[in-house]
Amino acid sequence: MGASDVLHLLELSGLHVSLRGESLAITPAEKITPDIRRLIQENKPGILAALENDTTSFRWLVRFTDREPLEVCTHPDAGIARMMREYPHAISAEPLPEPPRPPTSCATCTNSRKPGASRYCCARPELTPAYGEWHPLRQLPDDDGADCGQWLNLAG
């Protein structure tokens, strides 16, 4: 029996296993029977290694032998052990990187306006209302808003 099998058995027994420093934390303690305690002791190095190497992610690619891979999103983030338990017919699961974020620039900002040849920002809080939407002080910075704290995703 491997470490992932032991972790699965512990979860089925109603136990939650996590790392606390370099030790195992198993709750609730009152559910630990002598047989379970012996099983944990026999497999402790493997359980520790499995928990230390368990990458968590919210996006996974789950692969099957009989169908196309499935992209899955989870909340909260899941580890490989949870993904394999939730998809018992899967042959593997791999975490996917976060999707690329749109570039932070004035061209992709909700607060950006282009009434003519120049683009203006309508969200600069440091300007008093006397400086209207078209005032030259609302012109965009030279870095095209890359460091702007007011940037809002145009697509969102």
C-alpha positions in Angstrom: 0.0 0.0 0.0 1.5 3.3 -1.1 1.3 6.7 0.7 -1.5 7.9 -1.6 -3.5 4.8 -0.8 -3.0 5.4 3.0 -4.0 9.1 2.6 -7.1 8.0 0.7 -8.0 5.4 3.4 -7.5 8.0 6.2 -9.8 10.4 4.3 -12.5 7.7 4.0 -12.1 7.1 7.7 -13.1 10.7 8.3 -9.5 11.9 9.2 -7.8 15.0 7.8 -4.1 14.7 7.4 -1.8 17.8 7.0 1.7 18.9 7.7 2.5 20.8 10.9 6.2 21.8 10.5 7.9 18.5 9.9 5.2 16.4 11.7 1.9 15.0 10.7 -1.3 16.6 12.1 -4.2 14.2 12.0 -7.7 15.3 13.1 -10.0 14.5 14.8 -7.7 12.5 17.1 -10.6 10.5 18.6 -11.1 8.7 15.3 -7.6 7.2 15.2 -7.9 3.5 16.0 -4.9 1.3 17.0 -4.9 -0.2 13.4 -4.9 3.3 11.8 -2.1 4.4 14.2 0.0 1.4 13.1 -0.7 2.0 9.4 0.4 5.7 9.8 3.6 4.7 11.7 4.5 2.1 9.0 3.9 4.6 6.2 4.9 7.9 7.8 8.0 8.7 5.6 5.9 8.2 2.4 3.0 10.2 3.8 5.3 13.1 4.7 6.9 13.0 1.3 3.5 12.9 -0.5 2.2 15.9 1.5 5.4 17.9 1.0 5.3 17.3 -2.7 1.6 17.9 -3.2 1.4 20.9 -5.4 -1.9 22.7 -5.1 -3.5 24.6 -8.0 -7.0 25.8 -8.9 -6.6 24.7 -12.6 -5.9 21.1 -13.5 -5.6 19.0 -16.7 -7.0 15.6 -16.0 -6.1 12.8 -18.5 -8.1 9.6 -19.2 -7.5 6.6 -21.4 -10.9 6.6 -23.1 -11.6 10.3 -23.7 -10.0 13.7 -24.3 -8.3 15.4 -21.4 -10.5 17.6 -19.2 -9.6 21.0 -17.9 -10.9 21.4 -14.3 -11.1 24.4 -12.0 -11.4 23.8 -8.2 -12.1 26.0 -5.2 -10.4 25.8 -2.9 -7.1 24.9 -4.6 -6.6 21.1 -4.9 -3.6 18.8 -4.8 -2.9 15.8 -6.9 -4.3 13.4 -4.3 -7.7 15.1 -4.3 -7.9 15.3 -8.1 -7.1 11.6 -8.4 -9.8 10.8 -5.8 -12.4 12.9 -7.5 -11.6 11.4 -10.9 -11.0 7.7 -10.2 -10.8 6.8 -13.9 -8.1 9.4 -14.6 -4.6 8.2 -15.4 -3.0 11.5 -14.5 -3.6 15.1 -13.4 -1.3 18.0 -13.9 -1.6 21.5 -12.6 -2.0 24.2 -15.2 -0.4 27.6 -15.0 -2.5 30.6 -14.2 -4.0 32.1 -17.3 -2.2 35.2 -18.6 -3.4 38.5 -17.3 -4.1 41.3 -19.8 -1.3 43.8 -19.9 -1.7 46.7 -17.5 -1.7 49.7 -19.9 -4.0 52.6 -20.7 -5.2 50.9 -23.9 -6.7 48.0 -21.8 -8.2 50.2 -19.0 -11.8 50.9 -18.4 -10.9 54.4 -17.3 -9.2 55.3 -20.5 -10.9 57.6 -23.0 -9.9 58.6 -26.5 -12.0 61.4 -27.7 -9.6 62.5 -30.4 -5.9 62.1 -31.1 -4.9 61.8 -27.5 -6.0 59.3 -24.8 -7.1 60.6 -21.4 -7.6 59.0 -18.0 -10.9 59.7 -16.2 -10.0 58.1 -12.9 -7.1 60.1 -11.4 -8.3 60.8 -7.9 -5.6 63.3 -7.1 -7.2 65.8 -9.5 -10.0 68.0 -8.2 -13.3 68.1 -10.0 -12.4 71.5 -11.5 -10.1 69.6 -13.9 -12.7 68.1 -16.2 -12.5 64.9 -18.1 -10.8 66.6 -21.1 -8.3 68.7 -19.1 -4.6 68.2 -20.2 -3.6 67.1 -16.6 -5.7 64.0 -17.2 -3.4 63.0 -20.1 -1.7 59.6 -19.7 1.7 59.1 -18.2 4.7 58.3 -20.4 4.8 54.6 -19.3 1.2 54.2 -20.7 -0.2 53.4 -17.3 1.9 50.3 -16.6 2.2 51.3 -12.9 -1.2 52.8 -12.5 -3.1 52.1 -9.3 -6.4 53.0 -10.9 -6.2 50.4 -13.8 -9.4 48.4 -14.3 -9.6 45.6 -16.9 -11.5 46.7 -19.9 -12.7 43.2 -20.6 -13.9 42.7 -17.0 
